[in-house]
Amino acid sequence: MSDYGLSERGEPAVKERALARARVRLDQPRPPRRRFVPEVDPDAFGRFSERIARFLGTGTFLVWMTILILAWVIWNILAPGHLRFDEYPFIFLTLMLSLQASYAAPLILLAQNRQDDRDRVNLEQDRKQNERSIADTEYLTREIAALRIGLGEVATRDWIRSELQDLVKEMEERQAHERQVFPLSSPHRRDEDDR
């Protein structure tokens, strides 16, 4: 084989070119291909369509559209014949309004679809937040119930006070009963004899 890409017979080295193409590295991106259709950023186009849809839904658009149509009609009725560009049936005006509507309708639909997507995401986030709130509320409810049960078994200050008062009354009654059964001897006599 020669260095010029020809085989020994003088034919192009087809096998060598096929091998060179097969050795393309897979760990590196391919160079960008030429495209015949321009690339459009869908988010930028979506934002643009939303701005147009918002403007089409305003009173400003309606006022300007009305002024334009009235000026068009008045000009083509009252202007001298050689200056008129759209005679009475106003076919060109109808064509322009149809063209405007044919562009406005898809842009409005695109804006509505983007709004639906945003609403869907917001709805999903709200649903997840509600689920977390419900779980937190249920947890707190269980904790409060456990505290109430625990407090039901704990002695409170009022309960201890009432128990102590009952014990004091019981002791006083025992002392009174003992005094009746075993009267106190006179204060002059003490246990001196017993010693």
mmCIF file of the C-alpha atoms, coordinates in Angstrom:
data_MODEL
# 
_entry.id   MODEL 
# 
loop_
_atom_site.group_PDB 
_atom_site.id 
_atom_site.type_symbol 
_atom_site.label_atom_id 
_atom_site.label_alt_id 
_atom_site.label_comp_id 
_atom_site.label_asym_id 
_atom_site.label_entity_id 
_atom_site.label_seq_id 
_atom_site.pdbx_PDB_ins_code 
_atom_site.Cartn_x 
_atom_site.Cartn_y 
_atom_site.Cartn_z 
_atom_site.occupancy 
_atom_site.B_iso_or_equiv 
_atom_site.pdbx_formal_charge 
_atom_site.auth_seq_id 
_atom_site.auth_comp_id 
_atom_site.auth_asym_id 
_atom_site.auth_atom_id 
_atom_site.pdbx_PDB_model_num 
ATOM 1   C CA . MET A 1 1   ? 0.000   0.000  0.000   1.00 0.00 ? 1   MET A CA 1 
ATOM 2   C CA . SER A 1 2   ? 1.220   3.415  -0.762  1.00 0.00 ? 2   SER A CA 1 
ATOM 3   C CA . ASP A 1 3   ? 1.058   6.582  1.292   1.00 0.00 ? 3   ASP A CA 1 
ATOM 4   C CA . TYR A 1 4   ? -1.220  8.258  -1.254  1.00 0.00 ? 4   TYR A CA 1 
ATOM 5   C CA . GLY A 1 5   ? -4.308  6.132  -0.618  1.00 0.00 ? 5   GLY A CA 1 
ATOM 6   C CA . LEU A 1 6   ? -3.838  3.892  -3.624  1.00 0.00 ? 6   LEU A CA 1 
ATOM 7   C CA . SER A 1 7   ? -3.535  0.172  -3.542  1.00 0.00 ? 7   SER A CA 1 
ATOM 8   C CA . GLU A 1 8   ? -0.706  -1.647 -5.258  1.00 0.00 ? 8   GLU A CA 1 
ATOM 9   C CA . ARG A 1 9   ? -2.785  -1.729 -8.432  1.00 0.00 ? 9   ARG A CA 1 
ATOM 10  C CA . GLY A 1 10  ? -3.365  2.028  -8.318  1.00 0.00 ? 10  GLY A CA 1 
ATOM 11  C CA . GLU A 1 11  ? -6.979  1.854  -6.990  1.00 0.00 ? 11  GLU A CA 1 
ATOM 12  C CA . PRO A 1 12  ? -8.149  4.011  -4.095  1.00 0.00 ? 12  PRO A CA 1 
ATOM 13  C CA . ALA A 1 13  ? -7.771  2.375  -0.745  1.00 0.00 ? 13  ALA A CA 1 
ATOM 14  C CA . VAL A 1 14  ? -11.451 1.854  0.022   1.00 0.00 ? 14  VAL A CA 1 
ATOM 15  C CA . LYS A 1 15  ? -10.776 -0.409 2.964   1.00 0.00 ? 15  LYS A CA 1 
ATOM 16  C CA . GLU A 1 16  ? -8.553  2.169  4.598   1.00 0.00 ? 16  GLU A CA 1 
ATOM 17  C CA . ARG A 1 17  ? -11.238 4.848  4.366   1.00 0.00 ? 17  ARG A CA 1 
ATOM 18  C CA . ALA A 1 18  ? -13.841 2.472  5.826   1.00 0.00 ? 18  ALA A CA 1 
ATOM 19  C CA . LEU A 1 19  ? -11.507 1.691  8.717   1.00 0.00 ? 19  LEU A CA 1 
ATOM 20  C CA . ALA A 1 20  ? -10.887 5.389  9.323   1.00 0.00 ? 20  ALA A CA 1 
ATOM 21  C CA . ARG A 1 21  ? -14.640 6.009  9.522   1.00 0.00 ? 21  ARG A CA 1 
ATOM 22  C CA . ALA A 1 22  ? -15.097 3.070  11.881  1.00 0.00 ? 22  ALA A CA 1 
ATOM 23  C CA . ARG A 1 23  ? -12.492 4.456  14.289  1.00 0.00 ? 23  ARG A CA 1 
ATOM 24  C CA . VAL A 1 24  ? -14.636 7.410  15.278  1.00 0.00 ? 24  VAL A CA 1 
ATOM 25  C CA . ARG A 1 25  ? -14.359 7.970  19.012  1.00 0.00 ? 25  ARG A CA 1 
ATOM 26  C CA . LEU A 1 26  ? -17.573 7.293  20.894  1.00 0.00 ? 26  LEU A CA 1 
ATOM 27  C CA . ASP A 1 27  ? -16.558 9.231  24.014  1.00 0.00 ? 27  ASP A CA 1 
ATOM 28  C CA . GLN A 1 28  ? -16.625 12.544 22.169  1.00 0.00 ? 28  GLN A CA 1 
ATOM 29  C CA . PRO A 1 29  ? -19.654 14.285 20.692  1.00 0.00 ? 29  PRO A CA 1 
ATOM 30  C CA . ARG A 1 30  ? -20.008 14.432 16.946  1.00 0.00 ? 30  ARG A CA 1 
ATOM 31  C CA . PRO A 1 31  ? -19.504 17.759 15.255  1.00 0.00 ? 31  PRO A CA 1 
ATOM 32  C CA . PRO A 1 32  ? -22.804 19.537 14.667  1.00 0.00 ? 32  PRO A CA 1 
ATOM 33  C CA . ARG A 1 33  ? -24.521 18.788 11.380  1.00 0.00 ? 33  ARG A CA 1 
ATOM 34  C CA . ARG A 1 34  ? -25.772 21.432 9.043   1.00 0.00 ? 34  ARG A CA 1 
ATOM 35  C CA . ARG A 1 35  ? -29.489 21.925 9.444   1.00 0.00 ? 35  ARG A CA 1 
ATOM 36  C CA . PHE A 1 36  ? -31.794 23.290 6.839   1.00 0.00 ? 36  PHE A CA 1 
ATOM 37  C CA . VAL A 1 37  ? -34.483 24.270 9.339   1.00 0.00 ? 37  VAL A CA 1 
ATOM 38  C CA . PRO A 1 38  ? -33.573 26.978 11.868  1.00 0.00 ? 38  PRO A CA 1 
ATOM 39  C CA . GLU A 1 39  ? -33.515 25.879 15.506  1.00 0.00 ? 39  GLU A CA 1 
ATOM 40  C CA . VAL A 1 40  ? -36.063 27.536 17.755  1.00 0.00 ? 40  VAL A CA 1 
ATOM 41  C CA . ASP A 1 41  ? -35.895 27.582 21.525  1.00 0.00 ? 41  ASP A CA 1 
ATOM 42  C CA . PRO A 1 42  ? -39.324 26.281 22.628  1.00 0.00 ? 42  PRO A CA 1 
ATOM 43  C CA . ASP A 1 43  ? -39.281 28.205 25.902  1.00 0.00 ? 43  ASP A CA 1 
ATOM 44  C CA . ALA A 1 44  ? -38.383 31.503 24.230  1.00 0.00 ? 44  ALA A CA 1 
ATOM 45  C CA . PHE A 1 45  ? -41.066 30.955 21.597  1.00 0.00 ? 45  PHE A CA 1 
ATOM 46  C CA . GLY A 1 46  ? -43.557 30.009 24.318  1.00 0.00 ? 46  GLY A CA 1 
ATOM 47  C CA . ARG A 1 47  ? -42.796 33.191 26.264  1.00 0.00 ? 47  ARG A CA 1 
ATOM 48  C CA . PHE A 1 48  ? -43.183 35.195 23.053  1.00 0.00 ? 48  PHE A CA 1 
ATOM 49  C CA . SER A 1 49  ? -46.554 33.577 22.332  1.00 0.00 ? 49  SER A CA 1 
ATOM 50  C CA . GLU A 1 50  ? -47.730 34.268 25.884  1.00 0.00 ? 50  GLU A CA 1 
ATOM 51  C CA . ARG A 1 51  ? -46.855 37.946 25.505  1.00 0.00 ? 51  ARG A CA 1 
ATOM 52  C CA . ILE A 1 52  ? -48.810 38.099 22.235  1.00 0.00 ? 52  ILE A CA 1 
ATOM 53  C CA . ALA A 1 53  ? -51.771 36.225 23.739  1.00 0.00 ? 53  ALA A CA 1 
ATOM 54  C CA . ARG A 1 54  ? -51.783 38.559 26.735  1.00 0.00 ? 54  ARG A CA 1 
ATOM 55  C CA . PHE A 1 55  ? -51.745 41.580 24.417  1.00 0.00 ? 55  PHE A CA 1 
ATOM 56  C CA . LEU A 1 56  ? -54.522 40.161 22.219  1.00 0.00 ? 56  LEU A CA 1 
ATOM 57  C CA . GLY A 1 57  ? -56.717 39.894 25.294  1.00 0.00 ? 57  GLY A CA 1 
ATOM 58  C CA . THR A 1 58  ? -56.385 43.544 26.315  1.00 0.00 ? 58  THR A CA 1 
ATOM 59  C CA . GLY A 1 59  ? -58.590 46.513 25.658  1.00 0.00 ? 59  GLY A CA 1 
ATOM 60  C CA . THR A 1 60  ? -55.633 48.293 24.048  1.00 0.00 ? 60  THR A CA 1 
ATOM 61  C CA . PHE A 1 61  ? -55.532 45.701 21.262  1.00 0.00 ? 61  PHE A CA 1 
ATOM 62  C CA . LEU A 1 62  ? -59.276 45.996 20.695  1.00 0.00 ? 62  LEU A CA 1 
ATOM 63  C CA . VAL A 1 63  ? -59.095 49.789 20.530  1.00 0.00 ? 63  VAL A CA 1 
ATOM 64  C CA . TRP A 1 64  ? -56.169 49.792 18.073  1.00 0.00 ? 64  TRP A CA 1 
ATOM 65  C CA . MET A 1 65  ? -57.756 47.064 15.943  1.00 0.00 ? 65  MET A CA 1 
ATOM 66  C CA . THR A 1 66  ? -61.018 49.029 15.807  1.00 0.00 ? 66  THR A CA 1 
ATOM 67  C CA . ILE A 1 67  ? -59.172 52.229 14.877  1.00 0.00 ? 67  ILE A CA 1 
ATOM 68  C CA . LEU A 1 68  ? -57.251 50.398 12.140  1.00 0.00 ? 68  LEU A CA 1 
ATOM 69  C CA . ILE A 1 69  ? -60.374 48.800 10.647  1.00 0.00 ? 69  ILE A CA 1 
ATOM 70  C CA . LEU A 1 70  ? -62.345 52.068 10.769  1.00 0.00 ? 70  LEU A CA 1 
ATOM 71  C CA . ALA A 1 71  ? -59.463 53.963 9.155   1.00 0.00 ? 71  ALA A CA 1 
ATOM 72  C CA . TRP A 1 72  ? -59.185 51.245 6.492   1.00 0.00 ? 72  TRP A CA 1 
ATOM 73  C CA . VAL A 1 73  ? -62.890 51.326 5.696   1.00 0.00 ? 73  VAL A CA 1 
ATOM 74  C CA . ILE A 1 74  ? -63.181 55.129 5.772   1.00 0.00 ? 74  ILE A CA 1 
ATOM 75  C CA . TRP A 1 75  ? -60.101 55.550 3.566   1.00 0.00 ? 75  TRP A CA 1 
ATOM 76  C CA . ASN A 1 76  ? -61.361 53.069 0.993   1.00 0.00 ? 76  ASN A CA 1 
ATOM 77  C CA . ILE A 1 77  ? -64.810 54.655 0.888   1.00 0.00 ? 77  ILE A CA 1 
ATOM 78  C CA . LEU A 1 78  ? -64.008 58.374 0.994   1.00 0.00 ? 78  LEU A CA 1 
ATOM 79  C CA . ALA A 1 79  ? -60.597 58.572 -0.667  1.00 0.00 ? 79  ALA A CA 1 
ATOM 80  C CA . PRO A 1 80  ? -60.353 59.455 -4.348  1.00 0.00 ? 80  PRO A CA 1 
ATOM 81  C CA . GLY A 1 81  ? -60.649 56.434 -6.643  1.00 0.00 ? 81  GLY A CA 1 
ATOM 82  C CA . HIS A 1 82  ? -56.991 56.301 -7.671  1.00 0.00 ? 82  HIS A CA 1 
ATOM 83  C CA . LEU A 1 83  ? -55.848 56.261 -3.974  1.00 0.00 ? 83  LEU A CA 1 
ATOM 84  C CA . ARG A 1 84  ? -58.129 53.443 -2.876  1.00 0.00 ? 84  ARG A CA 1 
ATOM 85  C CA . PHE A 1 85  ? -56.332 50.114 -2.433  1.00 0.00 ? 85  PHE A CA 1 
ATOM 86  C CA . ASP A 1 86  ? -59.288 47.951 -1.275  1.00 0.00 ? 86  ASP A CA 1 
ATOM 87  C CA . GLU A 1 87  ? -62.700 48.560 -2.824  1.00 0.00 ? 87  GLU A CA 1 
ATOM 88  C CA . TYR A 1 88  ? -66.092 48.016 -1.155  1.00 0.00 ? 88  TYR A CA 1 
ATOM 89  C CA . PRO A 1 89  ? -66.257 44.307 -0.397  1.00 0.00 ? 89  PRO A CA 1 
ATOM 90  C CA . PHE A 1 90  ? -62.914 44.935 1.374   1.00 0.00 ? 90  PHE A CA 1 
ATOM 91  C CA . ILE A 1 91  ? -61.446 41.607 0.309   1.00 0.00 ? 91  ILE A CA 1 
ATOM 92  C CA . PHE A 1 92  ? -57.914 42.622 1.251   1.00 0.00 ? 92  PHE A CA 1 
ATOM 93  C CA . LEU A 1 93  ? -59.129 43.673 4.738   1.00 0.00 ? 93  LEU A CA 1 
ATOM 94  C CA . THR A 1 94  ? -60.858 40.309 5.111   1.00 0.00 ? 94  THR A CA 1 
ATOM 95  C CA . LEU A 1 95  ? -57.652 38.589 4.039   1.00 0.00 ? 95  LEU A CA 1 
ATOM 96  C CA . MET A 1 96  ? -55.602 40.576 6.574   1.00 0.00 ? 96  MET A CA 1 
ATOM 97  C CA . LEU A 1 97  ? -58.040 39.818 9.401   1.00 0.00 ? 97  LEU A CA 1 
ATOM 98  C CA . SER A 1 98  ? -58.044 36.122 8.465   1.00 0.00 ? 98  SER A CA 1 
ATOM 99  C CA . LEU A 1 99  ? -54.253 36.110 8.423   1.00 0.00 ? 99  LEU A CA 1 
ATOM 100 C CA . GLN A 1 100 ? -54.172 37.789 11.827  1.00 0.00 ? 100 GLN A CA 1 
ATOM 101 C CA . ALA A 1 101 ? -56.681 35.263 13.203  1.00 0.00 ? 101 ALA A CA 1 
ATOM 102 C CA . SER A 1 102 ? -54.801 32.314 11.704  1.00 0.00 ? 102 SER A CA 1 
ATOM 103 C CA . TYR A 1 103 ? -51.654 33.383 13.557  1.00 0.00 ? 103 TYR A CA 1 
ATOM 104 C CA . ALA A 1 104 ? -53.404 34.486 16.736  1.00 0.00 ? 104 ALA A CA 1 
ATOM 105 C CA . ALA A 1 105 ? -55.329 31.260 17.312  1.00 0.00 ? 105 ALA A CA 1 
ATOM 106 C CA . PRO A 1 106 ? -52.295 28.911 17.487  1.00 0.00 ? 106 PRO A CA 1 
ATOM 107 C CA . LEU A 1 107 ? -50.360 31.422 19.594  1.00 0.00 ? 107 LEU A CA 1 
ATOM 108 C CA . ILE A 1 108 ? -53.247 31.654 22.038  1.00 0.00 ? 108 ILE A CA 1 
ATOM 109 C CA . LEU A 1 109 ? -53.518 27.848 22.150  1.00 0.00 ? 109 LEU A CA 1 
ATOM 110 C CA . LEU A 1 110 ? -49.791 27.551 22.768  1.00 0.00 ? 110 LEU A CA 1 
ATOM 111 C CA . ALA A 1 111 ? -50.026 30.065 25.599  1.00 0.00 ? 111 ALA A CA 1 
ATOM 112 C CA . GLN A 1 112 ? -52.979 28.167 27.078  1.00 0.00 ? 112 GLN A CA 1 
ATOM 113 C CA . ASN A 1 113 ? -51.072 24.876 26.883  1.00 0.00 ? 113 ASN A CA 1 
ATOM 114 C CA . ARG A 1 114 ? -48.114 26.417 28.685  1.00 0.00 ? 114 ARG A CA 1 
ATOM 115 C CA . GLN A 1 115 ? -50.461 27.806 31.331  1.00 0.00 ? 115 GLN A CA 1 
ATOM 116 C CA . ASP A 1 116 ? -52.066 24.355 31.695  1.00 0.00 ? 116 ASP A CA 1 
ATOM 117 C CA . ASP A 1 117 ? -48.614 22.842 32.212  1.00 0.00 ? 117 ASP A CA 1 
ATOM 118 C CA . ARG A 1 118 ? -47.803 25.432 34.881  1.00 0.00 ? 118 ARG A CA 1 
ATOM 119 C CA . ASP A 1 119 ? -51.174 24.846 36.545  1.00 0.00 ? 119 ASP A CA 1 
ATOM 120 C CA . ARG A 1 120 ? -50.576 21.092 36.510  1.00 0.00 ? 120 ARG A CA 1 
ATOM 121 C CA . VAL A 1 121 ? -47.172 21.532 38.184  1.00 0.00 ? 121 VAL A CA 1 
ATOM 122 C CA . ASN A 1 122 ? -48.620 23.940 40.750  1.00 0.00 ? 122 ASN A CA 1 
ATOM 123 C CA . LEU A 1 123 ? -51.497 21.556 41.428  1.00 0.00 ? 123 LEU A CA 1 
ATOM 124 C CA . GLU A 1 124 ? -49.071 18.681 41.986  1.00 0.00 ? 124 GLU A CA 1 
ATOM 125 C CA . GLN A 1 125 ? -46.976 20.813 44.344  1.00 0.00 ? 125 GLN A CA 1 
ATOM 126 C CA . ASP A 1 126 ? -50.104 21.889 46.232  1.00 0.00 ? 126 ASP A CA 1 
ATOM 127 C CA . ARG A 1 127 ? -51.238 18.271 46.488  1.00 0.00 ? 127 ARG A CA 1 
ATOM 128 C CA . LYS A 1 128 ? -47.881 17.197 47.904  1.00 0.00 ? 128 LYS A CA 1 
ATOM 129 C CA . GLN A 1 129 ? -47.923 20.118 50.352  1.00 0.00 ? 129 GLN A CA 1 
ATOM 130 C CA . ASN A 1 130 ? -51.435 19.158 51.445  1.00 0.00 ? 130 ASN A CA 1 
ATOM 131 C CA . GLU A 1 131 ? -50.348 15.546 51.943  1.00 0.00 ? 131 GLU A CA 1 
ATOM 132 C CA . ARG A 1 132 ? -47.446 16.730 54.123  1.00 0.00 ? 132 ARG A CA 1 
ATOM 133 C CA . SER A 1 133 ? -49.762 19.009 56.098  1.00 0.00 ? 133 SER A CA 1 
ATOM 134 C CA . ILE A 1 134 ? -52.246 16.176 56.647  1.00 0.00 ? 134 ILE A CA 1 
ATOM 135 C CA . ALA A 1 135 ? -49.453 13.849 57.765  1.00 0.00 ? 135 ALA A CA 1 
ATOM 136 C CA . ASP A 1 136 ? -48.131 16.512 60.159  1.00 0.00 ? 136 ASP A CA 1 
ATOM 137 C CA . THR A 1 137 ? -51.622 17.131 61.528  1.00 0.00 ? 137 THR A CA 1 
ATOM 138 C CA . GLU A 1 138 ? -52.219 13.417 62.059  1.00 0.00 ? 138 GLU A CA 1 
ATOM 139 C CA . TYR A 1 139 ? -48.854 13.086 63.811  1.00 0.00 ? 139 TYR A CA 1 
ATOM 140 C CA . LEU A 1 140 ? -49.604 16.029 66.096  1.00 0.00 ? 140 LEU A CA 1 
ATOM 141 C CA . THR A 1 141 ? -53.062 14.610 66.833  1.00 0.00 ? 141 THR A CA 1 
ATOM 142 C CA . ARG A 1 142 ? -51.527 11.291 67.858  1.00 0.00 ? 142 ARG A CA 1 
ATOM 143 C CA . GLU A 1 143 ? -48.966 13.075 70.033  1.00 0.00 ? 143 GLU A CA 1 
ATOM 144 C CA . ILE A 1 144 ? -51.651 15.149 71.773  1.00 0.00 ? 144 ILE A CA 1 
ATOM 145 C CA . ALA A 1 145 ? -53.743 12.018 72.374  1.00 0.00 ? 145 ALA A CA 1 
ATOM 146 C CA . ALA A 1 146 ? -50.688 10.260 73.848  1.00 0.00 ? 146 ALA A CA 1 
ATOM 147 C CA . LEU A 1 147 ? -50.030 13.256 76.107  1.00 0.00 ? 147 LEU A CA 1 
ATOM 148 C CA . ARG A 1 148 ? -53.633 13.275 77.283  1.00 0.00 ? 148 ARG A CA 1 
ATOM 149 C CA . ILE A 1 149 ? -53.470 9.572  78.074  1.00 0.00 ? 149 ILE A CA 1 
ATOM 150 C CA . GLY A 1 150 ? -50.164 10.121 79.864  1.00 0.00 ? 150 GLY A CA 1 
ATOM 151 C CA . LEU A 1 151 ? -51.543 13.050 81.825  1.00 0.00 ? 151 LEU A CA 1 
ATOM 152 C CA . GLY A 1 152 ? -54.530 10.968 82.841  1.00 0.00 ? 152 GLY A CA 1 
ATOM 153 C CA . GLU A 1 153 ? -52.137 8.648  84.688  1.00 0.00 ? 153 GLU A CA 1 
ATOM 154 C CA . VAL A 1 154 ? -50.010 11.419 86.238  1.00 0.00 ? 154 VAL A CA 1 
ATOM 155 C CA . ALA A 1 155 ? -50.949 12.792 89.663  1.00 0.00 ? 155 ALA A CA 1 
ATOM 156 C CA . THR A 1 156 ? -51.880 16.422 89.421  1.00 0.00 ? 156 THR A CA 1 
ATOM 157 C CA . ARG A 1 157 ? -51.468 18.973 92.176  1.00 0.00 ? 157 ARG A CA 1 
ATOM 158 C CA . ASP A 1 158 ? -55.202 19.115 92.906  1.00 0.00 ? 158 ASP A CA 1 
ATOM 159 C CA . TRP A 1 159 ? -55.432 15.330 93.116  1.00 0.00 ? 159 TRP A CA 1 
ATOM 160 C CA . ILE A 1 160 ? -52.460 15.165 95.533  1.00 0.00 ? 160 ILE A CA 1 
ATOM 161 C CA . ARG A 1 161 ? -53.960 17.966 97.650  1.00 0.00 ? 161 ARG A CA 1 
ATOM 162 C CA . SER A 1 162 ? -57.313 16.174 97.875  1.00 0.00 ? 162 SER A CA 1 
ATOM 163 C CA . GLU A 1 163 ? -55.578 12.890 98.791  1.00 0.00 ? 163 GLU A CA 1 
ATOM 164 C CA . LEU A 1 164 ? -53.541 14.624 101.501 1.00 0.00 ? 164 LEU A CA 1 
ATOM 165 C CA . GLN A 1 165 ? -56.660 16.278 102.900 1.00 0.00 ? 165 GLN A CA 1 
ATOM 166 C CA . ASP A 1 166 ? -58.397 12.902 102.978 1.00 0.00 ? 166 ASP A CA 1 
ATOM 167 C CA . LEU A 1 167 ? -55.403 11.413 104.823 1.00 0.00 ? 167 LEU A CA 1 
ATOM 168 C CA . VAL A 1 168 ? -55.374 14.269 107.321 1.00 0.00 ? 168 VAL A CA 1 
ATOM 169 C CA . LYS A 1 169 ? -59.094 13.792 107.994 1.00 0.00 ? 169 LYS A CA 1 
ATOM 170 C CA . GLU A 1 170 ? -58.594 10.052 108.362 1.00 0.00 ? 170 GLU A CA 1 
ATOM 171 C CA . MET A 1 171 ? -55.728 10.601 110.831 1.00 0.00 ? 171 MET A CA 1 
ATOM 172 C CA . GLU A 1 172 ? -57.800 13.093 112.825 1.00 0.00 ? 172 GLU A CA 1 
ATOM 173 C CA . GLU A 1 173 ? -60.658 10.580 112.975 1.00 0.00 ? 173 GLU A CA 1 
ATOM 174 C CA . ARG A 1 174 ? -58.264 7.857  114.171 1.00 0.00 ? 174 ARG A CA 1 
ATOM 175 C CA . GLN A 1 175 ? -56.890 10.128 116.859 1.00 0.00 ? 175 GLN A CA 1 
ATOM 176 C CA . ALA A 1 176 ? -60.384 11.017 118.001 1.00 0.00 ? 176 ALA A CA 1 
ATOM 177 C CA . HIS A 1 177 ? -61.311 7.314  118.086 1.00 0.00 ? 177 HIS A CA 1 
ATOM 178 C CA . GLU A 1 178 ? -58.160 6.438  120.008 1.00 0.00 ? 178 GLU A CA 1 
ATOM 179 C CA . ARG A 1 179 ? -58.915 9.146  122.587 1.00 0.00 ? 179 ARG A CA 1 
ATOM 180 C CA . GLN A 1 180 ? -62.258 7.587  123.162 1.00 0.00 ? 180 GLN A CA 1 
ATOM 181 C CA . VAL A 1 181 ? -60.816 4.076  123.546 1.00 0.00 ? 181 VAL A CA 1 
ATOM 182 C CA . PHE A 1 182 ? -57.708 5.075  125.442 1.00 0.00 ? 182 PHE A CA 1 
ATOM 183 C CA . PRO A 1 183 ? -58.429 8.254  127.411 1.00 0.00 ? 183 PRO A CA 1 
ATOM 184 C CA . LEU A 1 184 ? -55.447 10.257 128.454 1.00 0.00 ? 184 LEU A CA 1 
ATOM 185 C CA . SER A 1 185 ? -54.475 9.912  132.055 1.00 0.00 ? 185 SER A CA 1 
ATOM 186 C CA . SER A 1 186 ? -54.349 12.969 134.191 1.00 0.00 ? 186 SER A CA 1 
ATOM 187 C CA . PRO A 1 187 ? -51.477 15.278 133.635 1.00 0.00 ? 187 PRO A CA 1 
ATOM 188 C CA . HIS A 1 188 ? -50.236 14.748 137.212 1.00 0.00 ? 188 HIS A CA 1 
ATOM 189 C CA . ARG A 1 189 ? -49.683 11.070 136.780 1.00 0.00 ? 189 ARG A CA 1 
ATOM 190 C CA . ARG A 1 190 ? -46.981 10.110 134.470 1.00 0.00 ? 190 ARG A CA 1 
ATOM 191 C CA . ASP A 1 191 ? -45.261 6.928  133.741 1.00 0.00 ? 191 ASP A CA 1 
ATOM 192 C CA . GLU A 1 192 ? -43.050 7.279  136.730 1.00 0.00 ? 192 GLU A CA 1 
ATOM 193 C CA . ASP A 1 193 ? -44.467 4.210  138.384 1.00 0.00 ? 193 ASP A CA 1 
ATOM 194 C CA . ASP A 1 194 ? -43.766 2.099  135.397 1.00 0.00 ? 194 ASP A CA 1 
ATOM 195 C CA . ARG A 1 195 ? -40.083 2.705  135.551 1.00 0.00 ? 195 ARG A CA 1 
# 
